[in-house]
Amino acid sequence: MTALFGPVEPASLHVMTFNLRRRMDGMAWRRADRWRIREPLVSRLVRAEMPTILGTQEALPDQARAVLAALGPRYRMIGRGRMTRGRGEGTPLFYDADRLRLREWEQLALSEHPRAAGSRSWGNAIPRIAVAASFRDRATDADLFVVNTHLDPFSPRSRVRSAEAIRSFVAAQDLPAIVTGDMNAGEDSPALRAFVEGATLVDAWVTAERRATPAWGTNASYRAPTQHGPRIDWILTTPGIHVLDAGINAEPIDGGWPSDHFPVQAIVRVPAGRTA
């Protein structure tokens, strides 16, 4: 397969958000959904792209391990399942440890009690989480804050309140920041407005100098891309981050797709220099 962007050299960072689609292997599920069919496609995709930072959603533990194995020994993973004891589906964040040094990380519940694992608020029936981490770029000495999340598909109120919580958390860090995720809401949604209110965050698709693809709808359900569907998977940045390129990776692999969502990718540059 041909990479959309592939590996990058400093001072650029390659960022990807990708809803893996949780493992579906029962006979009642369509063939396109089955993880045993999709795992080789996911592995080929991430090996071709080798993003510096990869935020994933709907990842069960075995799926996360498969992604990490495909990325290779340079990469590390942070994040755990969303339930009380860290079990179940998660939003793990992968990063190139040769390029980025992890400073600290935590997993937050998107609720009134963000540090209570498994807690729920705002109308979401199941726990929603965000994985947040700060890094130092070994090549440029730039400091960076990254959040990866998956907002609730059913509750508009939960999506807005979660977006507000993440925006406030980003603002409190006083660092250049990137937010990746399946937001389950389109570009004109209240959730996106909550993220970008006050210009704490901006939509990387909008601010990119160049766009490598059309604005495909990102939840294509294993079908060919269309520009009529909503773009519900986003990369957001603080305004000081320079977005060179953005794209929605809708190319099939061996006639199929690795997920029902298309990955969203961006090439960015973070202002250099240490904050501490």
N, C-alpha and C positions, 0 to 999 in steps of 0.2 A: 504494500500500500504506500501511497505518497502522503507524507505528513503535511498537515496544514501549515504548521510553523516549524516543528521539530526543535532540537536543542538550540540554545542560544548562548552567545558569549557575553561576558560582562561588558558594559554595565547593565545590560538588559536582563529582565526576569521574564520567564514564560509562566503564565498563570492559567490554570484550567479549572473550571467547575464542571462536575459530571455526576448526574444522578445515575447510579449503576443499575437501578431497578433490582429490588430485593430478589433473592433466589426463589424461583418458581419452578418446581420440578415434577409436580404431580401430573398424572395423565390428563386431568381435567383442564390443564393450562395449554394454551396454544404452543406450538413448537417454538415459535419465535421468542417466547418468554422464558424458555427453559435454560437454566444457568449452564448446564453442560454444553448447550449449543453456543451460548454467548460468551462463556469464559475465554475461549481461545481468541475471540474477536476483541474483547476488552484488553487482553494481554497484548495483542498486536497493536492496538491503538495506542496504549500508553507507552509501549516500547518505541513506537515511531515518533511520538510527540515528545517524550521525556520532559514534561513540564518541571520547572523549578519548584513550583507550588501547585499541588493538586488537591482541591476540596471535593470530596465525594459525599453523596447522599444515598440513603437506603442501603447502606452496606452492612450485611451480616458478617460475623467474624471470619468465616471461611472466605467470603468474597474479598474482604479487606486484605487477608493474607495473600490471596491470589494476585491482587494489584501490587502489593509490596514485592512479591517474588518477581513479577514481570518488570517492575522498575529496576530491580537489581540492588547490589550491595551498597551503593552510595546513598540509598534512600532510607528514610526513617518515617514512622507513622505515629501520630498521637490521636487520642480519642478512644472512647469506649461506647458501649451500648447505652441507650437512653433510659433504661429502667433503673429501679432503685439500686440494684447491686451491679450496675454497669453491664447488664446483659441486654441482648436483643439488638435491634437495628440501630446503627449509629451514623455519625457524620464525620468519619475520620479525615484527618488532614495529613497529606504526605508531602515531604520536602526533600530536596537534594542536600544532604548533610555535608557534602564537599563544598557546596556554595554557601549554605546558610547555617549559622550556629544558633541553635535553639537557646534562648535565654530563660524563658519560663512559659508555662502553658496551663490552662485550666479548661474544664468543661462546665458550662453553665446551663441550668434549666431556664427555658424561656417562660418564666412565671413570676408571680409576686415574691417567690423565694428562690432566687437564681442559684443558690449554693445548696439547695435541697434536692438531691438526685431523685428523679422520678416525679417531681412536683408538677402540677398542672394549674393553669389559670386561664382566664380570658376566653373560655369556651372551647378549647381544644380537648378532644376526648382522650387523646393519648399524649404522653409527654413529648415536648419539643425541646431541642437542645441546640447549643452553639459551642463549637470548639474554638478557643481563642489562644493565640500564641504570639510572643514577641521574638524576633530574630535579629541577628546582626549579619549583614552581608560580608562574608570573608573577603570578597574582591574589592568592595568599595567602601567598607566601614559604615554603610548606611544602616540605620535601624528601621525596623518595619514591624507593624502590628497586623496580624491576619486573623480574620474570623470566618469560619465556615458554618453554614446552617442549612436547615430545611424547614420552611414555614408550613403551618397547618393547611391542608388542602380544603377543609370544610368551613372554617370559621373566619370570615373577613375581619372580625374584631381581634381575634388572636393574631392574625398576620400583621395588622396595624400596630398592636401593642408590642409584638415581638420586634418589629422594625424600629419602633421608638426606643425599645430597650437596647438594641444593638447599636443604634446611632448614639445614644447617650454613653454607652460603654466605650465606643470608639473615641468620642469627644474627650472623655476623661483621661485617655492615654497620652495625649499630646505627642503622638507619633504619626508619621505617614502610615496610612492603613489601607488594606484591601479587604473587602467583604465578598465572599463567594457563596453561592447557594441556589437551591431550587426554592424560589419564593412563592410558587403556586399563584402568581398574580402577574398580569401583563404590565406593559410599560406605562399605561395611563391609569394604573390602579391606585387606590388609597395607600396601599402598602409601599409602592415606590415613592409616592409623595411623602410618606412618613420617613423613609430613608433619606431623602435628599433635602428635607426641610432644613432651612438655615445654612445650606451649602456645606454641611459637615461632610457629606458624601455626594459623589456624582456618578452617573451611569457611564461606565467605561465605553460602552457601545456608542454613546453620544459624543464623548470627548475624544475618541480615537482619531488620530491623524488619517489613518487609512482603514478601510474595512475590506477584508479579504474575501468576504462572501456576501450574498444578499442577507437581509434580515429575516432569516427563516424562523418560522414558529419552532420552538425548541421541544415541545412535547408531541412528537409526530407519531407515536404508537407504532413503530416499525414500518412506517410508510415513507415514501419519497418526500423530500422537503417541499414545503409550500410557504409562500410569503403571507398567506392569509391567517395563519395561526398566531396566537400570542407568544411573545418572547418571555417565558416565565422563569428562565434560568439566567442569572445575572452575575456580572462582576462589577462591583462598585469600588471606587477609590476615593481617598481624600483628594482635594483639588490640586495639591502640589505634586502628585504623581503624574508623570508624563506617559500617556498611553499612545504608543506608536502605532500598534496594529490591533485589530479585533476581528474575530471570526466565529462563525457557528459551524461546527464540523459535521456536515451532513452527508459525507461520502460513505457509501456502503462498503463493507469489507466482504469479499467473496459472495456478493449478492445479498448480504444481510446486514443488520445493524446490531451493535453490541448492547444497546439499551433502547427503551422506548423514548428516551430523551437524547437530544444531540448535545455533545459537549460544547461549552462556550469557552473561548480562549482569547487571551490578550498578551501582547508583548509590552512590558512597561519598564520605566526607569524611575527609580526612587532617588530623591535628593541624597547626595553623599554626605558623610560626616556623622560622627557620633553625637548622641545626646547625653551620654554619661560614660 
